[in-house]
Amino acid sequence: MSGPDEPVHEVPTDIQLCIADEATFWPWVNWADFANWDGKDRTLVVVPVAGMADAGLDAPLDAEETLLMTLLREASLRRGPELKLLVLPPIRFVVGPQPGCAFAVDPDVACTLLEEVITGIGAAGFTKILTCNASPWMEELCKAVGRDLRIAQRLQMFNLNLSALGLDFNPARGDRAQLKAALRGIYQQDGAGAEVITKASGHLGSLLSEMVARSPLERGGALPMQTWP
């Protein structure tokens, strides 16, 4: 036990919850800023999704998160003034059907977790929401949750998988040369890998800008009534 004269440990002010651009990191926005936020309907809120797995890449279990959050940070740092962005910490508990997956949860648990997080974002007044997913096992579930919340919560949902940027963690699908190069760029400071990161983050940034530029949903997101003959 510490004695009465020993200094009390102080929580550092430079805590890093994950890789992020602090200027657009949701946890660092205070309640007053949220209450007075200008243009919530023109702000894209990003919900990163990443699992933990041994994907046969000789990389740490959290390689999905490391790559995804690196790309989001780089895209955020290079964003133009027209791109209003907020990025949440990643959702780390996802489905994982393969033996190499770690800390996996059942599909209904992963679905409920996503729904709860996104519903909370909507309750804060934001309507443009992107699930940005790195896990190959969450692709269909993210799309399904997005469709359900578009209807139930009237949110303008977007979904983007890392595999669409040519960086696919599925060991049985596609050429993973680009993925391996990107990971070398992060873990080994490899020059060629850094170029892959720059290109992918640029592509991601352009997609984010397109999403922000989309017009808000008509009728406040309410679906039109359908009549049948």
C-alpha positions as CSV (number, residue, x, y, z in Angstrom):
1,M,0.0,0.0,0.0
2,S,1.2,3.5,-0.6
3,G,2.0,5.7,2.3
4,P,0.4,9.0,3.1
5,D,3.4,11.0,1.9
6,E,3.6,9.3,-1.5
7,P,2.3,11.2,-4.5
8,V,-1.0,10.3,-5.9
9,H,-0.9,9.0,-9.5
10,E,-2.5,11.5,-11.9
11,V,-4.3,10.4,-15.0
12,P,-2.2,11.7,-18.0
13,T,-3.8,14.3,-20.2
14,D,-2.5,12.7,-23.4
15,I,-4.6,9.5,-23.1
16,Q,-5.0,7.8,-26.5
17,L,-8.0,5.6,-26.7
18,C,-7.1,4.5,-30.2
19,I,-5.5,5.9,-33.3
20,A,-7.4,9.1,-34.1
21,D,-7.3,12.7,-35.2
22,E,-8.1,14.5,-32.0
23,A,-9.9,17.3,-33.9
24,T,-12.6,15.0,-35.1
25,F,-12.6,12.4,-32.2
26,W,-16.1,12.1,-30.7
27,P,-14.9,11.4,-27.0
28,W,-13.0,14.8,-26.9
29,V,-16.1,16.8,-27.8
30,N,-17.8,18.2,-24.7
31,W,-21.5,18.4,-24.0
32,A,-21.7,22.2,-24.6
33,D,-20.2,21.8,-28.0
34,F,-22.6,19.0,-28.9
35,A,-25.5,21.2,-27.7
36,N,-24.4,24.1,-29.9
37,W,-23.1,22.0,-32.8
38,D,-23.8,23.8,-36.1
39,G,-25.1,21.6,-39.0
40,K,-25.7,18.3,-37.4
41,D,-27.5,17.2,-40.5
42,R,-24.3,18.0,-42.5
43,T,-21.9,16.2,-40.2
44,L,-20.9,12.6,-41.0
45,V,-20.5,10.4,-37.9
46,V,-18.2,7.4,-38.5
47,V,-18.6,4.2,-36.5
48,P,-15.5,2.1,-37.0
49,V,-15.9,-1.6,-36.7
50,A,-13.0,-4.0,-36.4
51,G,-12.4,-7.4,-35.0
52,M,-9.4,-9.2,-33.6
53,A,-8.0,-12.2,-35.4
54,D,-5.0,-14.0,-36.6
55,A,-5.4,-13.5,-40.3
56,G,-2.2,-15.3,-41.3
57,L,-0.4,-12.0,-42.0
58,D,2.2,-12.2,-39.2
59,A,0.6,-9.1,-37.6
60,P,-0.9,-8.4,-34.2
61,L,-4.4,-9.5,-33.4
62,D,-5.6,-5.8,-33.6
63,A,-4.3,-5.3,-37.2
64,E,-7.8,-4.6,-38.5
65,E,-8.3,-1.8,-36.0
66,T,-4.8,-0.4,-36.5
67,L,-5.2,-0.2,-40.3
68,L,-8.7,1.1,-40.3
69,M,-8.1,3.8,-37.7
70,T,-4.9,4.8,-39.4
71,L,-6.7,5.4,-42.7
72,L,-9.5,7.3,-40.9
73,R,-7.0,9.5,-39.1
74,E,-5.1,10.3,-42.3
75,A,-8.3,11.1,-44.2
76,S,-9.4,13.3,-41.3
77,L,-6.1,15.2,-41.2
78,R,-6.3,15.9,-44.9
79,R,-10.0,16.8,-45.0
80,G,-11.2,20.1,-46.5
81,P,-13.3,22.6,-44.6
82,E,-16.4,21.2,-46.3
83,L,-16.0,17.8,-44.7
84,K,-17.6,18.0,-41.2
85,L,-16.6,14.7,-39.5
86,L,-16.8,13.0,-36.2
87,V,-15.2,9.6,-35.5
88,L,-16.1,7.3,-32.7
89,P,-13.8,4.8,-31.0
90,P,-14.0,1.5,-32.8
91,I,-16.5,-1.3,-32.0
92,R,-14.1,-4.2,-31.2
93,F,-16.5,-7.0,-30.3
94,V,-17.7,-8.5,-33.6
95,V,-18.7,-11.9,-35.0
96,G,-15.8,-14.3,-35.7
97,P,-16.6,-17.7,-37.2
98,Q,-13.0,-18.7,-37.9
99,P,-10.6,-20.4,-35.4
100,G,-8.2,-17.5,-35.6
101,C,-10.8,-15.0,-34.4
102,A,-10.4,-13.7,-30.9
103,F,-13.1,-12.2,-28.5
104,A,-15.9,-13.0,-30.9
105,V,-19.5,-12.5,-30.0
106,D,-22.7,-14.0,-31.3
107,P,-24.4,-12.3,-34.3
108,D,-27.3,-11.1,-32.2
109,V,-25.0,-9.5,-29.7
110,A,-23.0,-7.8,-32.4
111,C,-26.2,-6.6,-34.0
112,T,-27.6,-5.2,-30.8
113,L,-24.3,-3.4,-30.0
114,L,-24.2,-1.7,-33.3
115,E,-27.9,-0.7,-33.0
116,E,-27.4,0.7,-29.5
117,V,-24.4,2.8,-30.5
118,I,-26.0,4.2,-33.7
119,T,-29.3,4.9,-32.0
120,G,-27.4,6.9,-29.4
121,I,-25.8,9.0,-32.2
122,G,-29.2,9.6,-33.7
123,A,-30.5,10.7,-30.3
124,A,-27.8,13.3,-30.1
125,G,-29.3,14.9,-33.3
126,F,-26.9,13.5,-36.0
127,T,-28.5,11.8,-39.0
128,K,-25.6,11.0,-41.4
129,I,-23.9,7.9,-40.0
130,L,-21.3,5.6,-41.6
131,T,-20.4,2.2,-40.4
132,C,-16.8,1.8,-41.6
133,N,-15.9,-1.8,-41.2
134,A,-12.6,-3.7,-41.4
135,S,-13.8,-7.2,-40.4
136,P,-14.7,-9.5,-43.3
137,W,-17.1,-11.3,-41.0
138,M,-19.2,-8.2,-40.3
139,E,-19.9,-7.0,-43.8
140,E,-23.4,-8.4,-44.2
141,L,-24.4,-7.6,-40.7
142,C,-23.3,-4.0,-41.0
143,K,-25.4,-3.6,-44.1
144,A,-28.4,-5.3,-42.4
145,V,-28.2,-3.1,-39.4
146,G,-28.0,0.0,-41.6
147,R,-31.1,-1.0,-43.5
148,D,-33.0,-1.6,-40.3
149,L,-32.0,1.7,-38.7
150,R,-32.7,3.6,-42.0
151,I,-36.3,2.4,-41.6
152,A,-36.8,2.4,-37.8
153,Q,-34.8,5.5,-36.9
154,R,-35.1,7.5,-40.1
155,L,-31.3,7.8,-40.3
156,Q,-29.2,8.4,-43.4
157,M,-27.1,5.3,-43.2
158,F,-23.9,4.6,-45.1
159,N,-21.7,1.5,-45.1
160,L,-18.1,1.1,-46.3
161,N,-16.0,-2.0,-46.0
162,L,-12.2,-1.9,-46.0
163,S,-12.3,-4.6,-48.6
164,A,-13.8,-2.1,-51.0
165,L,-10.5,-0.1,-50.8
166,G,-8.6,-3.2,-51.9
167,L,-7.6,-4.1,-48.3
168,D,-9.3,-7.3,-47.5
169,F,-8.6,-9.3,-44.3
170,N,-10.5,-12.4,-45.6
171,P,-7.9,-15.1,-46.0
172,A,-9.8,-16.9,-48.7
173,R,-10.7,-13.9,-50.9
174,G,-8.7,-11.8,-53.3
175,D,-5.1,-10.7,-53.5
176,R,-3.8,-9.6,-50.2
177,A,-0.5,-8.1,-51.5
178,Q,-1.9,-4.5,-51.0
179,L,-3.0,-5.4,-47.5
180,K,0.4,-6.8,-46.5
181,A,2.1,-3.7,-48.0
182,A,-0.2,-1.4,-46.0
183,L,0.6,-3.3,-42.7
184,R,4.3,-3.1,-43.5
185,G,3.9,0.7,-43.9
186,I,2.4,0.9,-40.4
187,Y,4.5,-1.6,-38.5
188,Q,7.8,-1.4,-40.3
189,Q,7.7,2.2,-41.7
190,D,8.1,0.7,-45.2
191,G,8.1,3.3,-47.9
192,A,6.1,1.3,-50.4
193,G,3.6,0.5,-47.7
194,A,3.3,4.2,-46.8
195,E,2.3,4.9,-50.4
196,V,-0.5,2.3,-50.1
197,I,-1.7,4.0,-47.0
198,T,-1.6,7.4,-48.6
199,K,-3.5,6.2,-51.7
200,A,-6.2,4.3,-49.6
201,S,-6.7,7.2,-47.2
202,G,-7.1,9.6,-50.1
203,H,-9.7,7.3,-51.7
204,L,-11.4,7.0,-48.3
205,G,-11.4,10.8,-47.9
206,S,-13.1,11.3,-51.3
207,L,-15.8,8.8,-50.3
208,L,-16.4,10.6,-47.0
209,S,-16.8,13.9,-48.9
210,E,-19.3,12.3,-51.3
211,M,-21.4,11.1,-48.3
212,V,-21.4,14.5,-46.6
213,A,-22.4,16.1,-49.9
214,R,-25.5,13.8,-50.2
215,S,-28.7,15.7,-49.7
216,P,-30.6,15.0,-46.4
217,L,-33.3,12.5,-46.6
218,E,-36.7,13.8,-47.8
219,R,-39.6,14.0,-45.4
220,G,-37.3,13.8,-42.4
221,G,-36.4,10.2,-43.4
222,A,-40.0,9.0,-43.4
223,L,-40.6,6.3,-46.0
224,P,-43.5,7.1,-48.4
225,M,-46.7,5.2,-48.0
226,Q,-47.2,2.5,-50.6
227,T,-50.5,1.6,-52.1
228,W,-51.3,-1.5,-53.9
229,P,-54.0,-2.0,-56.6
